Amino acid sequence: MTIDPTERLLELRRSIDNFDAALIHILAERFRCTQAVGKLKAEFDMPPADHDREARQVERLRKLAEEAGLDTNFAETFLNFIIKEVIRHHEAFRHEAETK
Amino acid sequence: MTIDPTERLLELRRSIDNFDAALIHILAERFRCTQAVGKLKAEFDMPPADHDREARQVERLRKLAEEAGLDTNFAETFLNFIIKEVIRHHEAFRHEAETK
C-alpha cells in the first residue's frame, strides 16, 4: 500500500480540528461549572480555595493521563493552566460584585 | 426550593471531574495525531512548521470559542499552550531519530 503523504496529512489535520472543537466546547462547559462554583461559594460564604480537592484532582488526572498514554507532567501542567484561568474568573467576579 | 450548598458543590465537582476526564482523553488522542504528523513530516521531508495552518487554527478556534461562550483570548492561549507541547514532542522525536 502506498500512501500519499499530503492526503494523509490532511486527514490527520481533520482529526486534530475535530478534537480541538471538542476541547473548546468541553472547556466552555467546564468554565460554566466553575463559574457556578464561584457564585455558590460567594453566596454561601464558603472558602474560595480547597487545597485537598486540588491535590486529589492532580492525583486523579495524572492517573487518567497515564492510562491514556498522555505525559503525566503535561496533564498536571494542563490542570494548573486551567485552574489559573478559573482563579482569574473568580477574581473578576469578586471585583464585579464589590464594585456593584 | 432550598438548596443545600454543600450538596450543590459536590454535584458541580462531579461534572468538573467528568469534563476533566474527557479533556485528558481527547488531549491524549490529539497528541497521537500530532505525533503521527511529526513522523509523516520527518519521513517525507515535509516542512515542520506551517504558519498559514496555525493562523487558520487560531482564527477557527476563536470563532468556536465565541459561539460556545468561552473567552476568545483564552482559547488562543490554550491553543498556543498545546502547540508548545507538540513542538516539544517533535524536538524529542527528532533528537531520538538523530541519536539512533
Backbone of each chain as ProteinMPNN parsed JSONL, in Angstrom:
{"seq_chain_A": "MTIDPTERLLELRRSIDNFDAALIHILAERFRCTQAVGKLKAEFDMPPADHDREARQVERLRKLAEEAGLDTNFAETFLNFIIKEVIRHHEAFRHEAETK", "coords_chain_A": {"N_chain_A": [[0.845, -1.195, 0.0], [0.69, 2.113, -0.975], [1.147, 5.381, 0.374], [-0.249, 8.616, 0.104], [1.469, 11.287, 1.131], [0.596, 13.955, 1.452], [-2.175, 13.793, 1.371], [-2.572, 12.143, 3.567], [-1.634, 13.802, 5.595], [-3.556, 15.837, 5.508], [-5.737, 14.388, 6.334], [-5.074, 13.666, 8.962], [-5.006, 16.213, 10.027], [-7.657, 16.922, 9.845], [-8.747, 15.311, 11.821], [-7.409, 16.402, 14.056], [-8.513, 18.987, 14.042], [-11.172, 18.363, 14.635], [-10.878, 17.305, 17.214], [-9.954, 19.59, 18.506], [-12.19, 21.26, 18.363], [-13.892, 19.811, 19.996], [-12.478, 19.989, 22.424], [-12.603, 22.766, 22.943], [-15.37, 23.114, 23.311], [-15.886, 21.476, 25.517], [-14.25, 22.681, 27.402], [-15.551, 25.159, 27.564], [-17.926, 24.414, 28.788], [-16.932, 23.366, 31.161], [-15.938, 25.695, 32.36], [-18.336, 26.967, 32.754], [-19.325, 25.46, 34.828], [-17.35, 25.937, 36.846], [-17.734, 28.605, 37.187], [-20.265, 28.615, 38.261], [-19.641, 27.344, 40.643], [-18.021, 29.304, 41.822], [-19.864, 31.368, 42.185], [-21.68, 30.157, 43.929], [-20.019, 29.668, 46.141], [-19.414, 32.284, 46.858], [-21.933, 33.239, 47.497], [-22.738, 31.634, 49.644], [-20.776, 32.021, 51.388], [-18.519, 30.318, 51.438], [-15.24, 28.826, 51.772], [-12.882, 30.052, 49.384], [-10.656, 28.625, 48.285], [-9.617, 25.179, 48.027], [-7.454, 23.143, 49.019], [-7.063, 20.426, 49.448], [-8.914, 19.251, 47.749], [-7.824, 20.128, 45.298], [-5.37, 18.766, 45.3], [-6.273, 16.148, 45.172], [-7.469, 16.22, 42.659], [-5.245, 16.631, 40.963], [-3.829, 14.251, 41.413], [-5.661, 12.35, 40.475], [-5.946, 13.105, 37.769], [-3.37, 12.727, 36.818], [-3.229, 9.981, 36.98], [-5.266, 9.186, 35.21], [-4.167, 10.252, 32.887], [-1.896, 8.708, 32.602], [-3.009, 6.195, 32.077], [-4.148, 6.801, 29.649], [-2.023, 7.216, 28.026], [-0.861, 9.705, 28.0], [1.492, 12.257, 28.693], [2.238, 12.481, 32.061], [3.197, 14.65, 33.541], [2.61, 16.702, 31.821], [-0.172, 16.609, 31.948], [-0.597, 17.479, 34.549], [0.476, 20.087, 34.406], [-1.303, 21.107, 32.57], [-3.742, 21.019, 34.024], [-3.104, 22.9, 36.001], [-2.864, 25.146, 34.412], [-5.505, 25.5, 33.588], [-6.741, 25.894, 36.071], [-5.576, 28.288, 36.84], [-6.846, 30.034, 35.108], [-9.438, 29.75, 36.022], [-9.211, 30.888, 38.563], [-8.657, 33.489, 37.803], [-11.148, 34.142, 36.67], [-12.74, 33.978, 38.996], [-11.679, 36.022, 40.518], [-12.272, 38.237, 38.931], [-15.018, 38.095, 39.056], [-15.479, 38.537, 41.786], [-14.466, 41.095, 42.007], [-16.27, 42.437, 40.406], [-18.624, 42.042, 41.848], [-18.012, 43.463, 44.128], [-17.816, 46.064, 43.248], [-20.299, 46.751, 42.524]], "CA_chain_A": [[0.0, 0.0, 0.0], [1.422, 3.384, -0.963], [0.331, 6.46, 0.929], [0.021, 9.959, -0.383], [1.707, 11.995, 2.396], [-0.209, 15.183, 1.554], [-3.541, 13.378, 1.703], [-2.524, 11.627, 4.941], [-1.503, 14.974, 6.461], [-4.877, 16.484, 5.556], [-6.623, 13.512, 7.104], [-4.715, 13.837, 10.37], [-5.403, 17.562, 10.439], [-9.121, 16.931, 10.042], [-8.972, 14.762, 13.17], [-6.947, 17.399, 15.03], [-9.519, 20.065, 14.095], [-12.344, 17.859, 15.362], [-10.532, 17.221, 18.644], [-9.876, 20.96, 19.028], [-13.569, 21.746, 18.555], [-14.395, 19.112, 21.192], [-11.796, 20.574, 23.594], [-13.159, 24.109, 23.179], [-16.727, 23.019, 23.85], [-15.832, 20.906, 26.875], [-13.698, 23.741, 28.259], [-16.602, 26.166, 27.783], [-18.864, 23.851, 29.759], [-16.204, 23.266, 32.433], [-15.904, 27.031, 32.965], [-19.692, 27.258, 33.244], [-19.404, 24.8, 36.143], [-16.516, 26.596, 37.856], [-18.356, 29.9, 37.484], [-21.36, 28.305, 39.193], [-18.983, 27.078, 41.931], [-17.588, 30.601, 42.348], [-21.077, 32.083, 42.608], [-22.187, 29.416, 45.096], [-19.112, 29.897, 47.27], [-19.564, 33.676, 47.27], [-23.264, 33.412, 48.084], [-22.857, 30.928, 50.925], [-19.599, 32.341, 52.196], [-17.682, 29.12, 51.574], [-13.842, 29.184, 51.475], [-12.637, 30.022, 47.932], [-9.697, 27.589, 47.858], [-9.729, 23.894, 48.706], [-6.201, 22.532, 48.569], [-7.223, 18.963, 49.436], [-9.603, 18.957, 46.49], [-6.869, 20.328, 44.198], [-4.386, 17.677, 45.342], [-6.971, 14.944, 44.666], [-7.648, 16.4, 41.203], [-3.943, 16.401, 40.311], [-3.546, 12.818, 41.52], [-6.595, 11.628, 39.602], [-5.651, 13.406, 36.359], [-2.102, 12.065, 36.466], [-3.54, 8.558, 36.802], [-6.016, 9.082, 33.952], [-3.235, 10.537, 31.794], [-1.033, 7.535, 32.455], [-3.812, 5.158, 31.418], [-4.456, 7.215, 28.275], [-0.784, 7.399, 27.268], [-0.522, 11.134, 27.946], [2.553, 12.634, 29.633], [1.584, 12.82, 33.335], [3.581, 16.016, 33.922], [1.839, 17.615, 30.981], [-1.54, 16.625, 32.49], [-0.583, 18.334, 35.747], [0.657, 21.466, 33.936], [-2.568, 21.458, 31.934], [-4.712, 21.316, 35.084], [-2.716, 24.175, 36.617], [-3.18, 26.176, 33.412], [-6.959, 25.706, 33.654], [-7.065, 26.437, 37.401], [-5.158, 29.692, 36.812], [-7.91, 30.775, 34.423], [-10.594, 29.72, 36.931], [-8.937, 31.889, 39.598], [-8.824, 34.792, 37.135], [-12.601, 34.364, 36.591], [-13.275, 34.218, 40.34], [-11.251, 37.373, 40.936], [-13.052, 39.195, 38.143], [-16.381, 38.018, 39.576], [-15.469, 39.177, 43.095], [-14.267, 42.52, 41.753], [-17.534, 42.925, 39.854], [-19.596, 42.051, 42.953], [-17.611, 44.508, 45.087], [-17.962, 47.415, 42.682], [-21.717, 46.946, 42.158]], "C_chain_A": [[0.884, 1.251, 0.0], [0.528, 4.436, -0.332], [0.759, 7.776, 0.312], [0.222, 10.823, 0.867], [0.858, 13.254, 2.56], [-1.642, 14.853, 1.97], [-3.607, 12.888, 3.152], [-2.421, 12.783, 5.947], [-2.854, 15.673, 6.62], [-5.841, 15.694, 6.435], [-6.348, 13.67, 8.609], [-5.153, 15.207, 10.875], [-6.912, 17.673, 10.638], [-9.456, 16.372, 11.42], [-8.58, 15.779, 14.231], [-7.978, 18.526, 15.171], [-10.773, 19.615, 14.838], [-12.068, 17.778, 16.857], [-10.48, 18.626, 19.255], [-11.272, 21.528, 19.286], [-14.162, 21.11, 19.813], [-13.781, 19.73, 22.448], [-12.399, 21.93, 23.954], [-14.54, 24.017, 23.831], [-16.747, 22.438, 25.257], [-15.27, 21.948, 27.848], [-14.761, 24.793, 28.58], [-17.562, 25.678, 28.868], [-18.207, 23.716, 31.137], [-16.16, 24.63, 33.137], [-17.299, 27.468, 33.432], [-19.859, 26.656, 34.645], [-18.596, 25.559, 37.191], [-17.074, 27.996, 38.175], [-19.535, 29.713, 38.447], [-20.798, 28.024, 40.588], [-18.597, 28.399, 42.591], [-18.768, 31.385, 42.924], [-21.626, 31.469, 43.901], [-21.342, 29.725, 46.334], [-19.254, 31.328, 47.796], [-20.879, 33.861, 48.033], [-23.366, 32.801, 49.478], [-21.605, 31.064, 51.793], [-18.734, 31.11, 52.473], [-16.237, 29.501, 51.212], [-13.54, 29.043, 49.976], [-11.692, 28.904, 47.484], [-9.899, 26.317, 48.671], [-8.535, 23.057, 48.24], [-6.258, 21.008, 48.558], [-7.87, 18.52, 48.126], [-8.621, 19.07, 45.316], [-5.847, 19.193, 44.136], [-5.014, 16.381, 44.809], [-7.15, 15.024, 43.152], [-6.354, 16.091, 40.453], [-3.65, 14.901, 40.273], [-4.376, 12.012, 40.525], [-6.242, 11.848, 38.123], [-4.346, 12.765, 35.916], [-2.358, 10.585, 36.183], [-4.28, 8.327, 35.475], [-5.089, 9.279, 32.761], [-2.361, 9.314, 31.53], [-1.764, 6.416, 31.7], [-4.044, 5.487, 29.946], [-3.2, 7.415, 27.427], [-0.41, 8.856, 27.084], [0.537, 11.403, 29.011], [1.915, 13.133, 30.945], [1.956, 14.236, 33.803], [2.816, 17.042, 33.098], [0.411, 17.741, 31.535], [-1.618, 17.545, 33.704], [-0.436, 19.808, 35.352], [-0.643, 21.989, 33.314], [-3.614, 21.849, 32.984], [-4.378, 22.662, 35.746], [-3.039, 25.361, 35.71], [-4.678, 26.534, 33.482], [-7.337, 26.383, 34.978], [-6.699, 27.926, 37.485], [-6.248, 30.567, 36.171], [-9.164, 30.832, 35.306], [-10.425, 30.803, 38.002], [-9.119, 33.299, 39.039], [-10.32, 35.142, 37.037], [-13.17, 34.74, 37.958], [-12.917, 35.616, 40.822], [-12.047, 38.45, 40.212], [-14.475, 39.262, 38.687], [-16.481, 38.757, 40.912], [-15.359, 40.707, 42.933], [-15.563, 43.158, 41.276], [-18.581, 43.067, 40.97], [-19.292, 43.208, 43.921], [-17.876, 45.918, 44.571], [-19.413, 47.696, 42.247], [-22.383, 47.966, 43.055]], "O_chain_A": [[1.728, 1.419, 0.88], [-0.694, 4.397, -0.479], [1.934, 8.019, 0.039], [-0.738, 11.074, 1.596], [0.446, 13.587, 3.671], [-2.239, 15.536, 2.803], [-4.563, 13.173, 3.873], [-3.038, 12.748, 7.012], [-3.243, 16.05, 7.725], [-6.645, 16.26, 7.175], [-7.272, 13.791, 9.413], [-5.613, 15.344, 12.009], [-7.383, 18.424, 11.492], [-10.336, 16.889, 12.109], [-9.318, 15.998, 15.191], [-8.279, 18.965, 16.282], [-11.369, 20.392, 15.583], [-12.917, 18.138, 17.671], [-10.913, 18.826, 20.39], [-11.506, 22.191, 20.296], [-14.845, 21.772, 20.594], [-14.486, 19.97, 23.429], [-12.672, 22.208, 25.121], [-14.842, 24.744, 24.778], [-17.542, 22.865, 26.095], [-15.751, 22.082, 28.973], [-14.864, 25.26, 29.714], [-17.956, 26.439, 29.751], [-18.858, 23.928, 32.16], [-16.323, 24.712, 34.355], [-17.429, 28.24, 34.381], [-20.458, 27.269, 35.529], [-19.083, 25.802, 38.295], [-16.907, 28.502, 39.284], [-19.772, 30.54, 39.327], [-21.393, 28.412, 41.593], [-18.824, 28.587, 43.786], [-18.678, 31.979, 43.998], [-21.986, 32.181, 44.839], [-21.863, 30.002, 47.414], [-19.221, 31.564, 49.004], [-20.935, 34.536, 49.061], [-23.992, 33.366, 50.375], [-21.406, 30.343, 52.77], [-18.281, 30.893, 53.597], [-16.035, 30.416, 50.414], [-13.896, 28.035, 49.365], [-11.897, 28.304, 46.43], [-10.295, 26.359, 49.836], [-8.592, 22.365, 47.223], [-5.581, 20.366, 47.754], [-7.442, 17.558, 47.489], [-8.594, 18.203, 44.443], [-5.501, 18.718, 43.054], [-4.369, 15.618, 44.09], [-7.004, 14.025, 42.447], [-6.36, 15.386, 39.445], [-3.272, 14.355, 39.237], [-3.873, 11.125, 39.836], [-6.237, 10.907, 37.33], [-4.224, 12.313, 34.777], [-1.776, 10.009, 35.264], [-3.965, 7.404, 34.724], [-5.195, 8.578, 31.755], [-2.121, 8.939, 30.382], [-1.204, 5.781, 30.807], [-4.128, 4.594, 29.102], [-3.296, 7.746, 26.245], [0.279, 9.209, 26.127], [0.482, 10.84, 30.104], [1.144, 14.093, 30.935], [1.131, 14.936, 34.391], [2.426, 18.099, 33.593], [-0.147, 18.837, 31.586], [-2.58, 18.295, 33.867], [-1.13, 20.673, 35.888], [-1.027, 23.143, 33.505], [-4.284, 22.873, 32.854], [-5.273, 23.464, 36.015], [-3.432, 26.431, 36.174], [-5.057, 27.705, 33.441], [-8.14, 27.316, 35.007], [-7.405, 28.718, 38.109], [-6.529, 31.675, 36.627], [-9.866, 31.844, 35.331], [-11.363, 31.538, 38.31], [-9.66, 34.182, 39.704], [-10.714, 36.281, 37.286], [-13.962, 35.674, 38.083], [-13.726, 36.305, 41.444], [-12.445, 39.45, 40.808], [-15.068, 40.337, 38.773], [-17.43, 39.504, 41.15], [-16.039, 41.483, 43.604], [-15.914, 44.267, 41.68], [-19.315, 44.053, 41.037], [-20.203, 43.841, 44.456], [-18.127, 46.841, 45.346], [-19.706, 48.746, 41.675], [-23.569, 48.252, 42.891]]}, "seq_chain_B": "MTIDPTERLLELRRSIDNFDAALIHILAERFRCTQAVGKLKAEFDMPPADHDREARQVERLRKLAEEAGLDTNFAETFLNFIIKEVIRHHEAFRHEAETK", "coords_chain_B": {"N_chain_B": [[-37.77, 26.609, 46.54], [-35.241, 25.193, 48.41], [-31.687, 25.1, 48.469], [-29.06, 22.851, 49.163], [-26.011, 23.989, 49.827], [-23.581, 22.554, 50.076], [-24.138, 20.077, 48.984], [-24.801, 20.868, 46.409], [-22.35, 21.902, 45.585], [-20.805, 19.563, 45.539], [-22.081, 18.265, 43.486], [-21.566, 19.908, 41.271], [-18.816, 19.598, 41.203], [-18.619, 16.932, 40.523], [-19.411, 17.043, 37.866], [-17.337, 18.658, 36.841], [-15.151, 16.948, 37.245], [-15.836, 14.897, 35.465], [-15.704, 16.294, 33.036], [-13.0, 16.908, 33.035], [-11.84, 14.375, 32.797], [-12.717, 13.762, 30.238], [-11.385, 15.775, 28.792], [-8.67, 15.046, 29.201], [-8.58, 12.572, 27.887], [-9.247, 13.273, 25.254], [-7.165, 15.023, 24.688], [-5.025, 13.206, 24.82], [-5.533, 11.666, 22.571], [-5.395, 13.624, 20.602], [-2.664, 14.266, 20.724], [-1.657, 11.878, 19.823], [-2.337, 12.072, 17.168], [-0.824, 14.361, 16.384], [1.674, 13.39, 16.788], [1.777, 11.442, 14.848], [1.677, 13.126, 12.666], [4.138, 14.444, 12.949], [5.91, 12.31, 12.525], [5.262, 11.574, 9.923], [5.944, 13.93, 8.528], [8.683, 13.982, 8.994], [9.464, 11.639, 7.741], [8.772, 12.063, 5.054], [10.102, 14.289, 4.475], [8.87, 16.817, 4.805], [8.087, 20.305, 5.377], [8.571, 21.321, 8.767], [7.134, 23.38, 10.165], [4.043, 25.186, 9.679], [2.891, 28.032, 9.071], [0.654, 29.282, 7.98], [-1.348, 27.397, 8.31], [-1.392, 27.323, 11.136], [-2.284, 29.938, 11.678], [-4.838, 29.798, 10.596], [-5.947, 27.891, 12.278], [-5.964, 29.248, 14.754], [-7.744, 31.321, 14.182], [-10.092, 29.89, 13.63], [-10.54, 28.54, 16.076], [-10.937, 30.674, 17.81], [-13.342, 31.624, 16.835], [-15.041, 29.425, 17.273], [-14.858, 29.366, 20.048], [-16.069, 31.76, 20.721], [-18.702, 31.278, 19.894], [-19.302, 29.301, 21.724], [-19.301, 30.592, 24.097], [-16.902, 30.942, 25.392], [-13.99, 32.593, 26.57], [-12.327, 34.288, 24.053], [-9.641, 35.033, 23.886], [-8.541, 33.37, 25.782], [-8.952, 30.913, 24.512], [-7.165, 31.135, 22.39], [-4.727, 31.329, 23.785], [-4.781, 28.851, 24.969], [-4.595, 27.138, 22.714], [-2.006, 27.832, 21.888], [-0.58, 26.917, 24.068], [-0.943, 24.155, 23.824], [0.251, 23.731, 21.329], [2.884, 24.367, 21.911], [3.599, 22.181, 23.448], [3.362, 20.199, 21.531], [5.452, 20.916, 19.811], [7.567, 20.427, 21.52], [7.366, 17.65, 21.702], [7.941, 17.001, 19.008], [10.56, 17.887, 18.798], [11.832, 16.219, 20.626], [11.379, 13.812, 19.364], [12.823, 14.16, 16.981], [15.368, 14.433, 18.019], [15.681, 11.923, 19.109], [15.612, 10.356, 16.793], [17.896, 11.267, 15.546], [19.932, 10.434, 17.222], [19.933, 7.764, 17.04]], "CA_chain_B": [[-36.818, 25.492, 46.595], [-33.987, 25.498, 49.111], [-30.605, 24.238, 48.011], [-28.006, 22.557, 50.123], [-24.82, 24.416, 49.076], [-22.54, 21.522, 50.064], [-24.564, 19.058, 48.012], [-24.703, 21.504, 45.085], [-20.922, 21.983, 45.273], [-20.369, 18.208, 45.177], [-22.671, 17.956, 42.185], [-20.797, 20.643, 40.261], [-17.484, 18.991, 41.131], [-18.727, 15.677, 39.768], [-19.394, 17.42, 36.441], [-15.981, 19.117, 36.512], [-14.297, 15.753, 37.146], [-16.151, 14.214, 34.205], [-15.153, 17.087, 31.925], [-11.538, 16.763, 33.056], [-11.504, 13.057, 32.233], [-12.928, 13.885, 28.787], [-10.292, 16.603, 28.248], [-7.434, 14.253, 29.202], [-8.634, 11.542, 26.84], [-9.201, 13.914, 23.928], [-5.789, 15.509, 24.518], [-4.164, 12.049, 24.529], [-5.772, 11.281, 21.177], [-4.882, 14.719, 19.77], [-1.208, 14.124, 20.645], [-1.381, 10.729, 18.944], [-2.415, 12.599, 15.796], [0.297, 15.26, 16.073], [2.88, 12.564, 16.697], [1.729, 10.838, 13.505], [2.036, 14.216, 11.743], [5.585, 14.631, 13.069], [6.569, 11.159, 11.903], [4.997, 11.697, 8.481], [6.735, 15.048, 8.01], [10.093, 13.585, 9.025], [9.672, 10.57, 6.758], [8.634, 12.561, 3.683], [10.868, 15.534, 4.368], [7.952, 17.953, 4.646], [8.485, 21.374, 6.308], [7.987, 21.077, 10.095], [6.143, 24.388, 10.581], [3.14, 25.667, 8.639], [2.325, 29.193, 9.768], [-0.696, 29.545, 7.457], [-2.214, 26.446, 9.014], [-1.528, 27.786, 12.527], [-3.127, 31.143, 11.698], [-6.224, 29.35, 10.356], [-6.394, 27.209, 13.506], [-6.259, 30.273, 15.759], [-8.962, 32.017, 13.748], [-11.216, 28.969, 13.775], [-10.798, 28.274, 17.496], [-11.511, 31.886, 18.407], [-14.743, 31.682, 16.402], [-15.739, 28.368, 18.014], [-14.912, 29.778, 21.453], [-17.077, 32.824, 20.815], [-20.019, 30.634, 19.8], [-19.511, 28.458, 22.909], [-19.271, 31.417, 25.306], [-15.586, 30.838, 26.037], [-13.124, 33.742, 26.303], [-11.598, 34.007, 22.818], [-8.198, 35.119, 24.149], [-8.163, 32.143, 26.472], [-8.902, 29.851, 23.505], [-5.912, 31.294, 21.649], [-3.644, 30.969, 24.712], [-4.885, 27.401, 25.126], [-4.02, 26.514, 21.516], [-0.55, 28.033, 21.93], [-0.103, 26.019, 25.133], [-0.926, 22.802, 23.249], [1.236, 23.719, 20.236], [4.203, 24.346, 22.554], [3.846, 20.791, 23.846], [3.546, 19.458, 20.275], [6.812, 21.222, 19.356], [8.455, 19.705, 22.443], [7.344, 16.249, 21.245], [8.633, 16.891, 17.722], [12.004, 18.038, 19.043], [12.281, 14.987, 21.289], [11.34, 12.777, 18.338], [13.949, 14.411, 16.076], [16.581, 14.138, 18.788], [15.727, 10.459, 19.232], [15.944, 9.834, 15.458], [19.282, 11.648, 15.221], [20.887, 9.738, 18.083], [19.766, 6.324, 16.837]], "C_chain_B": [[-35.552, 25.921, 47.355], [-32.901, 24.589, 48.538], [-29.594, 24.058, 49.131], [-26.696, 22.89, 49.411], [-23.729, 23.339, 49.004], [-22.87, 20.44, 49.029], [-24.42, 19.603, 46.582], [-23.229, 21.596, 44.632], [-20.404, 20.61, 44.815], [-20.856, 17.835, 43.781], [-21.888, 18.638, 41.064], [-19.402, 20.02, 40.095], [-17.515, 17.667, 40.395], [-18.712, 15.975, 38.268], [-17.987, 17.838, 36.018], [-15.042, 17.918, 36.346], [-14.563, 14.978, 35.85], [-15.574, 14.978, 33.011], [-13.63, 16.943, 31.875], [-11.101, 15.423, 32.466], [-11.65, 13.103, 30.709], [-11.779, 14.666, 28.155], [-8.998, 15.796, 28.144], [-7.448, 13.23, 28.061], [-8.578, 12.145, 25.437], [-7.796, 14.445, 23.658], [-4.854, 14.356, 24.147], [-4.299, 11.662, 23.058], [-5.248, 12.358, 20.222], [-3.356, 14.601, 19.629], [-0.81, 12.897, 19.818], [-1.393, 11.191, 17.483], [-1.201, 13.466, 15.472], [1.608, 14.473, 16.026], [2.942, 11.861, 15.34], [2.109, 11.884, 12.453], [3.554, 14.405, 11.751], [6.361, 13.537, 12.354], [6.463, 11.241, 10.375], [5.884, 12.775, 7.858], [8.223, 14.691, 7.959], [10.381, 12.589, 7.905], [9.672, 11.098, 5.326], [9.28, 13.931, 3.495], [9.975, 16.744, 4.084], [8.355, 19.028, 5.667], [7.803, 21.2, 7.671], [6.918, 22.088, 10.508], [5.29, 24.817, 9.399], [2.364, 26.832, 9.261], [0.932, 29.559, 9.266], [-1.707, 28.655, 8.169], [-2.453, 26.916, 10.46], [-2.442, 29.004, 12.627], [-4.594, 30.767, 11.485], [-6.79, 28.671, 11.6], [-6.806, 28.222, 14.576], [-7.591, 30.939, 15.439], [-10.209, 31.162, 13.999], [-11.569, 28.742, 15.245], [-11.391, 29.49, 18.194], [-12.999, 31.973, 18.078], [-15.579, 30.637, 17.169], [-15.918, 28.762, 19.477], [-16.017, 30.819, 21.638], [-18.49, 32.226, 20.807], [-20.353, 29.855, 21.072], [-19.508, 29.263, 24.207], [-17.974, 31.297, 26.092], [-14.762, 32.062, 25.642], [-12.226, 33.442, 25.092], [-10.08, 34.098, 23.017], [-7.704, 33.87, 24.876], [-8.024, 30.988, 25.465], [-7.587, 29.916, 22.728], [-4.719, 30.892, 22.52], [-3.596, 29.45, 24.886], [-4.249, 26.684, 23.925], [-2.494, 26.656, 21.518], [0.11, 27.117, 22.966], [0.046, 24.586, 24.587], [0.18, 22.698, 22.187], [2.663, 23.665, 20.797], [4.577, 22.912, 22.945], [4.089, 19.916, 22.601], [4.983, 19.654, 19.772], [7.839, 20.483, 20.222], [8.54, 18.22, 22.037], [8.173, 16.075, 19.974], [10.148, 16.981, 17.907], [12.578, 16.779, 19.692], [12.372, 13.853, 20.273], [12.536, 12.905, 17.393], [15.265, 14.042, 16.756], [16.781, 12.621, 18.878], [16.169, 9.835, 17.9], [17.413, 10.094, 15.126], [20.312, 10.843, 16.02], [20.775, 8.222, 17.967], [20.962, 5.723, 16.132]], "O_chain_B": [[-34.887, 26.888, 46.983], [-33.169, 23.446, 48.168], [-29.318, 24.963, 49.919], [-26.295, 22.173, 48.494], [-23.035, 23.224, 47.995], [-21.999, 19.96, 48.304], [-23.98, 18.897, 45.675], [-22.913, 21.395, 43.46], [-19.664, 20.508, 43.836], [-20.152, 17.187, 43.006], [-21.586, 18.025, 40.041], [-18.881, 19.931, 38.984], [-16.552, 17.309, 39.717], [-18.083, 15.256, 37.493], [-17.502, 17.424, 34.965], [-14.236, 17.879, 35.417], [-13.637, 14.468, 35.219], [-15.023, 14.376, 32.088], [-13.046, 16.865, 30.794], [-10.117, 15.349, 31.73], [-10.822, 12.557, 29.981], [-11.257, 14.275, 27.111], [-8.309, 15.851, 27.125], [-6.45, 13.051, 27.362], [-7.94, 11.592, 24.541], [-7.289, 14.334, 22.542], [-3.998, 14.5, 23.275], [-3.309, 11.368, 22.387], [-4.718, 12.04, 19.157], [-2.816, 14.813, 18.543], [0.247, 12.884, 19.188], [-0.573, 10.759, 16.673], [-0.61, 13.325, 14.402], [2.538, 14.846, 15.311], [4.015, 11.704, 14.758], [2.78, 11.569, 11.47], [4.18, 14.514, 10.696], [7.345, 13.805, 11.665], [7.429, 11.01, 9.648], [6.493, 12.568, 6.809], [8.929, 15.045, 7.015], [11.396, 12.68, 7.216], [10.457, 10.653, 4.489], [9.043, 14.627, 2.508], [10.287, 17.581, 3.236], [8.908, 18.697, 6.716], [6.598, 20.958, 7.732], [5.916, 21.721, 11.123], [5.75, 24.815, 8.257], [1.324, 26.64, 9.891], [0.117, 30.084, 10.024], [-2.779, 29.105, 8.575], [-3.586, 26.904, 10.941], [-3.269, 29.099, 13.535], [-5.486, 31.34, 12.111], [-7.96, 28.849, 11.937], [-7.847, 28.081, 15.217], [-8.449, 31.098, 16.307], [-11.225, 31.638, 14.504], [-12.742, 28.75, 15.618], [-12.247, 29.353, 19.068], [-13.813, 32.344, 18.924], [-16.674, 30.931, 17.647], [-16.97, 28.533, 20.074], [-16.794, 30.759, 22.591], [-19.35, 32.612, 21.598], [-21.516, 29.751, 21.461], [-19.687, 28.703, 25.289], [-17.945, 31.522, 27.302], [-14.833, 32.514, 24.5], [-11.465, 32.474, 25.097], [-9.323, 33.346, 22.404], [-6.603, 33.379, 24.624], [-7.094, 30.187, 25.557], [-6.971, 28.888, 22.444], [-3.811, 30.201, 22.058], [-2.524, 28.848, 24.944], [-3.469, 25.748, 24.094], [-1.779, 25.71, 21.187], [1.214, 26.613, 22.757], [1.035, 23.905, 24.858], [0.936, 21.727, 22.146], [3.536, 23.004, 20.235], [5.723, 22.491, 22.79], [4.919, 19.008, 22.626], [5.645, 18.701, 19.363], [8.846, 19.982, 19.721], [9.615, 17.621, 22.028], [8.983, 15.156, 19.857], [10.913, 16.26, 17.268], [13.673, 16.334, 19.347], [13.299, 13.044, 20.303], [13.179, 11.915, 17.044], [16.147, 13.427, 16.157], [17.894, 12.113, 18.742], [16.986, 8.915, 17.875], [18.084, 9.263, 14.513], [21.423, 10.602, 15.549], [21.435, 7.484, 18.698], [20.989, 4.519, 15.88]]}, "name": "protein", "num_of_chains": 2, "seq": "MTIDPTERLLELRRSIDNFDAALIHILAERFRCTQAVGKLKAEFDMPPADHDREARQVERLRKLAEEAGLDTNFAETFLNFIIKEVIRHHEAFRHEAETKMTIDPTERLLELRRSIDNFDAALIHILAERFRCTQAVGKLKAEFDMPPADHDREARQVERLRKLAEEAGLDTNFAETFLNFIIKEVIRHHEAFRHEAETK"}
